[in-house]
Amino acid sequence: MISPLEFLQDLTDPDLAFLRKAVLVAVMSSVVCGVVGCHVVLRGMAFMGDAVAHAVFPGLAVAFLLQGSLVVGGVVAGVVTAVLVALFSQGRRLREDTVIGVFFVAAFALGIVIVSRAPGYTGTLEQFLFGSVAGVVDEDLYVVGAVGSGLLLVALLLHKEIVAVSLDREMARSARLPVLALDLVLYVMVTVAVVISVQTIGNVLVLALLITPAATARLLTDRLGPMMLVAPLVGSASAVVGVYLSWALDLPTGGAIVLVATVAFLVAWCLAPRHGLVARGRGASAGRRDVEQDQPFVGVPGRSGAVTGP
């Protein structure tokens, strides 16, 4: 196993440029997923994030067959499916999760059919599902950087409106906010965040990069602003450490990143200052002591052996 110092030296090695590109793409993806993931966690849209990861698959497959941009193909497929879900979910007959289950699974099945038409599709399918560090090229860096920056700008400009819809849709409608349009914006944001992360972490595991850092940040703070700062930091640190472990131990990059992020979540779940397991245990013990001290000494024998009352 190489040391962290040797890993840093490898990052500066011109012959290992792909490793440096992989780290940069993983960090940029983690920042974007961290910010967008906070909205996903706040709104309880984890299933939506998983569904989007399936929905982009046909776009990725078509882009691969046409030798086009995976990011563009994935975004187009995800946006089209997200628009269909948003439109079909406006009625009261079917719940949003039901519509998601129909469209996004169908999209994933379509992607499998499309990619199966490519010669030697088994290796291609594995790259789509689990990511490929060696497959990161200069174009990916530019696309992820530009698209991610635009996505963060949209998230900043529409932050209050998206939060308002997430907290109370009926109140948002009464305030004349365009709820449908904001739903579409959030779906598109999730789609873009998923697509730019697929190259490094893969289609199957990308949900973890979207949810786990945000969930970790939720345990560490009660405020949305700090949460949106902590989540990208947790995701970026997980990406760097995960790529290091992948390089040092010859592990799958996506799996290593997800496991590191999961360890961070478990540490926060146990040791978070206010909401961690240890803190909650201490609070429960202190509460029981306070209750015991406040109770009157009813039924306690006095010195004479008689029972004293309140």
LINFEN-V448995 format. One record per backbone hydrogen bond with DSSP energy under -0.5 kcal/mol. NH is the residue of the N-H (numbers start at 0). CO is the residue of the C=O. If there is no record, write none. Layout:
NH/CO ; NH/CO
This chain:
6/2 ; 7/3 ; 8/4 ; 9/5 ; 10/6 ; 11/7 ; 11/8 ; 12/9 ; 15/12 ; 16/13 ; 18/15 ; 19/15 ; 20/16 ; 21/17 ; 22/18 ; 23/19 ; 24/20 ; 25/21 ; 26/22 ; 27/23 ; 28/24 ; 29/25 ; 30/26 ; 31/27 ; 32/28 ; 33/29 ; 34/30 ; 35/31 ; 36/32 ; 37/33 ; 37/34 ; 38/34 ; 38/35 ; 39/35 ; 40/36 ; 41/37 ; 42/38 ; 43/39 ; 43/40 ; 44/39 ; 48/44 ; 49/45 ; 50/46 ; 51/47 ; 52/48 ; 53/49 ; 54/50 ; 55/51 ; 56/53 ; 57/54 ; 59/55 ; 60/56 ; 61/57 ; 62/58 ; 63/59 ; 64/60 ; 65/61 ; 66/63 ; 67/62 ; 72/68 ; 73/69 ; 74/70 ; 75/71 ; 76/72 ; 77/73 ; 78/74 ; 79/75 ; 80/76 ; 81/77 ; 82/78 ; 83/79 ; 84/80 ; 85/81 ; 86/82 ; 87/83 ; 88/84 ; 89/86 ; 98/94 ; 99/95 ; 100/96 ; 101/97 ; 102/98 ; 103/99 ; 104/99 ; 104/100 ; 105/101 ; 106/102 ; 107/103 ; 108/104 ; 109/105 ; 110/106 ; 111/107 ; 112/108 ; 113/109 ; 114/110 ; 115/111 ; 116/113 ; 117/114 ; 120/117 ; 122/119 ; 123/119 ; 124/120 ; 125/121 ; 126/122 ; 127/123 ; 128/124 ; 129/125 ; 130/126 ; 131/198 ; 134/131 ; 135/132 ; 139/136 ; 140/136 ; 141/137 ; 142/138 ; 143/139 ; 144/140 ; 145/141 ; 146/142 ; 147/143 ; 148/144 ; 149/145 ; 150/146 ; 151/147 ; 152/148 ; 153/149 ; 154/150 ; 155/151 ; 156/152 ; 157/153 ; 158/155 ; 161/157 ; 162/158 ; 163/159 ; 164/160 ; 165/161 ; 166/162 ; 167/163 ; 171/167 ; 172/168 ; 173/169 ; 174/170 ; 175/172 ; 176/171 ; 178/176 ; 181/177 ; 182/178 ; 183/179 ; 184/180 ; 185/181 ; 186/182 ; 187/183 ; 188/184 ; 189/185 ; 190/186 ; 191/187 ; 192/188 ; 193/189 ; 194/190 ; 195/191 ; 196/192 ; 196/193 ; 197/193 ; 197/194 ; 198/194 ; 200/196 ; 201/196 ; 201/197 ; 202/127 ; 203/128 ; 204/128 ; 205/201 ; 207/204 ; 208/204 ; 209/205 ; 210/206 ; 211/207 ; 212/207 ; 214/210 ; 215/211 ; 216/212 ; 217/213 ; 218/214 ; 219/215 ; 220/216 ; 226/222 ; 227/223 ; 228/224 ; 228/225 ; 229/225 ; 230/226 ; 232/228 ; 233/229 ; 234/230 ; 235/231 ; 236/232 ; 237/233 ; 238/234 ; 239/235 ; 240/236 ; 241/237 ; 242/238 ; 243/239 ; 244/240 ; 245/241 ; 246/242 ; 247/243 ; 248/244 ; 249/245 ; 250/245 ; 253/129 ; 255/251 ; 256/252 ; 257/253 ; 258/254 ; 259/255 ; 260/256 ; 261/257 ; 262/258 ; 263/259 ; 264/260 ; 265/261 ; 266/262 ; 267/263 ; 268/264 ; 269/265 ; 270/266 ; 271/267 ; 274/218 ; 275/271 ; 276/268 ; 277/269 ; 279/275 ; 280/276 ; 281/277 ; 282/278 ; 283/279 ; 284/280 ; 285/281 ; 286/282 ; 287/283 ; 288/284 ; 289/285 ; 290/286 ; 291/287 ; 292/288 ; 293/289 ; 294/290 ; 297/295 ; 298/307 ; 299/296 ; 299/307 ; 300/298 ; 301/305 ; 304/301 ; 307/299 ; 307/305
